[in-house]
Structures are given as C-alpha cells and as structure tokens.
Amino acid sequence: MANLYTPQAIWGRELRHYRKAAGLTQGQLAERIHFSESLISGVETGQLPASPEFADTCDETLATGGALRRLLDWRKGQVFPPWFGRWADKEQVATSLRSYEPILIPGLLQTPEYALEVLYGDEAAVHARLARQEVLKRQDPAPLRLRCVIDEAVLRRLIGSPKIMREQLEYLAALTTPRISVQVVPLGGMRAGLEAGFIIATLEGGSEVAYFDTAVRGLVTSDQDEIAAAVEKFEAIRIEALPLHMSMDLIRRTVEERWT
C-alpha cells in the first residue's frame, strides 16, 4: 500500500477531489481523457505517478484552472533528476523495454537492499526506484515486456556485501518469465563493458524512445536515427550474449562460486 502522506499520494487525493466535484466516476473520467481507468485508480491511491500530460488533460476536463499541473511542482524536489523524470514518465506507459547494462543490475530488477547500496542509503530514492518496478506487476494495461542484456562483470561486482549479492542474483534468476528475460554477455566478449548502458522503450502504437547513460547525466531522445542506431547496437550486443537458459545457469553458478 502506498504511503498516504507522500506527495504522490496527496496529489492523487486532489485528483479524486476534483473528479468527484465534477460528478464523475473513474470510468467516466477515463472515457473523457483517454487514459485507462486502472491508471486513474493507481494515481488516486498514490501507487502510480501522474505525468504532466495526464495532469494537463485532467485539468482541462475537470476545469480546475490548472491546479493539478501546478500541484506537480512537488516533483521539482523529487528524487529523480529532471532529465530522468522525463524517462520515468515514458517507462510507465511503455509496452516493452530493451535494456543493456554493463555496470549494475538494471534498476527495474534490483532488490531493495541492492538499490540501497547503489543509491548511497537514500531511502527516498530507493522507494522511488521500487515504485518504478510496478510496471512489471501491473494488471491493466498488461505488464511491460522486458528484455535485458547485462555483462558478466555485473554478476561478479561486489555491491554492499556477499549476502546482498547472493540475494540479488537469486532474485534475478527467479524473475525470469515469458515477459522478463535476462541474458549475460560472458567475460571476454568483444563488446563486454565497452558500451555505455542504454534502454529502448516501445510505446503503445509502436513509437519508440531511448535513454542513454553518459558520465554526467542520462539523455532521452525520440530521434529516429538515434533510436535505429540503438536498436542495431542492442541486437549486436545480444548476439554475443549467452542464450537465456545458459545465462540463468551462469547466474546461479556465480551465486554458488562467488557469493555463498
């Protein structure tokens, strides 16, 4: 259950107030703004974040005078930097993600303990990261499809303690479903560790947006040439990765040989 007093939950209660003042059910509002009823429910209960586009549409439909968009000012002080907040909005509405990560376990697949170490003990940032993981568990729309490729060095790099690493890798192996896959590029692969991390999101309707890691910030782009290059790079890296079942075997073997 979402914390009732987080800014996100408070914003959701304000939406519910304006919706009820307009005499609309969640279903009726969904029909008018063309966002799903499940999203409206998740936002109102504080379980899902509201994007600026969602707030603007609700403001217009509910005739709030722009109040809901102004109330999103709390996000200016949120744990996500502004450039990542833009990506987080896209991530929430994506139907699938293709991710390459050479340094760490991808954020959507991190355990709370692993995330706490990576985020230097910032519990608010950990909470935000775990909230992002709801896209893998949602019911409506369907959970997004996640295809991850990671370097073997990620499995062997100590984050926190051997116990944290053991639990993280066991969690990673257990997550594998038809909708979530993790493949590992073995040490010695031509591209292992040579590429910066990046993610390609496919949105409803087939449009795509990409996120690229850099030394100082992340970059979000919808430029089709850049996305095409990212897709080509992802496929080239994925070809070097072990098949899924061999990747799972390597993850479990690393647990036994290195973190037990």
C-alpha positions in Angstrom: 0.0 0.0 0.0 1.3 3.5 -0.9 2.3 5.8 1.9 -0.7 8.1 2.5 1.4 11.1 3.1 3.8 11.1 0.2 3.5 14.0 -2.2 2.4 11.5 -4.9 -0.4 10.2 -2.7 -1.5 13.7 -1.7 -1.6 14.6 -5.4 -3.8 11.6 -6.1 -6.3 12.6 -3.4 -6.5 16.1 -5.0 -7.4 14.4 -8.3 -10.1 12.4 -6.6 -11.5 15.6 -5.0 -11.8 17.3 -8.4 -13.1 14.2 -10.1 -15.9 13.8 -7.5 -16.6 17.5 -7.6 -17.3 17.2 -11.3 -19.7 14.3 -10.6 -17.6 11.7 -12.5 -16.7 8.1 -11.7 -13.2 6.9 -12.5 -14.6 5.1 -15.6 -16.4 8.2 -16.8 -13.2 10.3 -16.4 -11.2 7.6 -18.3 -13.6 7.8 -21.2 -13.2 11.6 -21.4 -9.4 11.8 -21.0 -8.5 8.6 -22.9 -6.3 7.3 -20.1 -7.2 3.9 -18.6 -9.4 3.6 -15.5 -6.7 1.5 -13.8 -4.2 4.3 -14.3 -6.6 6.8 -12.7 -7.2 4.4 -9.8 -3.5 3.9 -9.3 -2.8 7.7 -9.4 -5.6 8.4 -7.0 -4.3 5.8 -4.5 -0.8 7.1 -4.8 0.5 3.9 -6.3 1.3 5.4 -9.7 2.8 8.8 -10.6 1.0 11.4 -12.7 2.8 12.6 -15.8 2.5 16.3 -16.8 0.4 15.2 -19.9 -2.0 13.4 -17.6 -2.3 16.4 -15.3 -2.9 18.8 -18.1 -5.7 16.6 -19.6 -7.3 16.2 -16.2 -7.1 20.0 -15.6 -8.9 20.7 -18.9 -11.6 18.0 -18.4 -12.3 18.8 -14.8 -12.0 22.6 -15.3 -9.6 23.1 -12.4 -7.9 26.2 -13.7 -4.6 24.4 -14.0 -4.5 23.4 -10.3 -3.4 19.8 -10.9 -0.5 20.8 -13.1 0.7 23.4 -10.5 0.5 20.8 -7.8 3.0 18.7 -9.7 5.6 21.3 -8.6 6.4 18.8 -5.8 8.3 16.9 -8.5 10.8 19.7 -8.8 12.2 18.5 -5.5 11.7 14.8 -6.1 14.4 12.2 -6.0 14.6 11.8 -9.8 16.6 14.5 -11.6 14.6 16.4 -14.2 16.1 14.5 -17.1 15.3 11.1 -15.6 11.8 12.2 -14.6 11.1 12.5 -18.3 12.3 9.0 -18.9 10.3 7.6 -15.9 7.1 9.0 -17.5 7.8 7.1 -20.7 8.7 4.0 -18.8 5.3 4.0 -17.1 3.4 3.9 -20.4 5.8 1.6 -22.3 4.7 -1.7 -23.6 8.2 -3.1 -23.8 11.8 -2.3 -22.9 15.1 -3.5 -24.3 17.9 -2.7 -21.9 21.7 -3.1 -21.9 23.6 -2.6 -18.6 27.4 -3.1 -18.3 27.8 -1.9 -14.7 24.9 -2.7 -12.4 21.8 -4.8 -12.2 19.1 -2.8 -14.1 17.0 -0.6 -11.7 13.8 -2.4 -12.6 15.3 -5.7 -11.4 17.1 -4.5 -8.2 16.3 -5.8 -4.7 15.7 -3.1 -2.1 19.0 -3.9 -0.4 21.0 -3.7 -3.6 19.3 -0.5 -4.5 20.0 1.0 -1.1 23.7 0.4 -1.6 23.7 1.8 -5.2 21.8 4.9 -4.1 24.1 5.5 -1.1 21.5 4.9 1.6 19.0 7.4 0.2 15.7 5.7 1.3 13.5 8.1 -0.7 15.4 7.3 -3.9 15.1 3.6 -3.1 11.3 4.0 -2.6 11.1 5.8 -6.0 13.1 3.1 -7.7 10.9 0.3 -6.3 7.8 2.2 -7.3 9.1 2.1 -10.9 9.1 -1.7 -10.7 5.3 -1.7 -10.6 5.3 -1.7 -14.4 6.4 -5.3 -14.2 3.4 -6.3 -12.0 0.5 -4.2 -13.2 -2.7 -5.9 -14.4 -4.2 -3.2 -16.7 -2.5 -2.5 -19.0 -0.6 -5.7 -19.2 2.9 -5.8 -17.6 5.5 -4.5 -19.9 7.8 -6.9 -21.7 11.4 -6.5 -20.5 14.4 -7.8 -22.4 17.7 -7.2 -20.5 21.3 -7.9 -21.5 24.0 -7.4 -18.9 27.7 -8.1 -18.7 29.0 -10.9 -16.6 31.0 -8.4 -14.6 27.7 -7.1 -13.2 27.3 -10.5 -11.5 30.8 -10.5 -10.1 31.0 -6.9 -8.9 30.6 -6.6 -5.1 27.8 -4.2 -4.1 27.3 -4.0 -0.4 28.0 -7.5 0.8 28.1 -11.1 -0.4 24.7 -11.6 1.2 23.2 -8.7 -0.8 24.8 -10.0 -4.0 23.6 -13.6 -3.3 20.0 -12.4 -2.7 20.1 -10.1 -5.7 21.3 -12.8 -8.1 18.8 -15.3 -6.7 16.1 -12.7 -7.2 17.3 -12.1 -10.7 17.1 -15.8 -11.7 13.7 -16.2 -10.1 12.3 -13.2 -12.1 12.6 -14.9 -15.5 9.1 -15.3 -17.1 7.9 -15.1 -20.7 7.7 -11.3 -20.2 11.0 -10.8 -18.5 14.3 -12.2 -19.7 18.0 -11.6 -18.7 20.9 -12.6 -20.9 24.5 -12.3 -19.9 27.5 -11.3 -22.1 30.3 -13.5 -20.8 33.6 -12.1 -19.8 35.9 -11.8 -22.8 33.1 -10.9 -25.2 34.1 -8.4 -27.8 31.7 -5.7 -26.6 31.7 -6.6 -22.9 32.0 -3.4 -20.9 32.8 -1.3 -23.9 29.4 0.2 -24.4 27.6 2.6 -22.1 24.2 1.5 -20.8 21.0 2.3 -22.7 17.3 1.4 -22.9 14.9 1.4 -25.8 11.2 1.8 -24.9 8.4 0.9 -27.3 5.2 2.8 -26.6 1.6 1.9 -27.4 1.1 2.4 -31.1 4.7 1.3 -31.9 6.6 4.6 -31.4 9.9 4.4 -29.6 12.0 6.5 -27.3 15.5 5.8 -26.0 17.5 6.6 -22.9 21.3 6.7 -23.0 23.7 6.8 -19.9 26.5 9.3 -20.0 29.2 10.2 -17.5 27.2 13.2 -16.1 23.5 12.6 -16.9 21.1 10.5 -18.9 19.8 11.6 -22.3 16.3 10.9 -23.5 15.6 11.0 -27.3 12.9 10.3 -29.8 15.2 11.0 -32.7 14.5 8.1 -35.1 18.1 7.9 -36.4 19.5 7.7 -32.9 16.9 5.1 -31.9 17.7 3.0 -35.0 21.3 3.1 -34.1 20.5 2.0 -30.6 18.4 -0.9 -31.8 21.2 -2.1 -34.1 23.7 -1.8 -31.2 21.4 -3.7 -28.9 21.0 -6.6 -31.3 24.7 -6.7 -31.9 25.4 -7.0 -28.2 22.5 -9.5 -27.7 24.1 -11.8 -30.3 27.2 -12.0 -28.1 25.1 -12.9 -25.0 24.5 -16.4 -23.8 21.1 -17.9 -24.5 18.5 -17.5 -21.8 18.9 -20.9 -20.2 22.7 -20.6 -20.2 22.5 -17.2 -18.7 20.4 -18.4 -15.9 22.9 -21.3 -15.3 25.7 -18.7 -15.1 23.8 -16.5 -12.7 23.2 -19.5 -10.4 26.7 -20.7 -10.7 28.1 -17.3 -9.8 25.9 -17.4 -6.7 27.4 -20.7 -5.6 31.0 -20.0 -6.6 31.4 -16.4 -5.6 28.6 -15.2 -3.2 27.9 -18.3 -1.0 
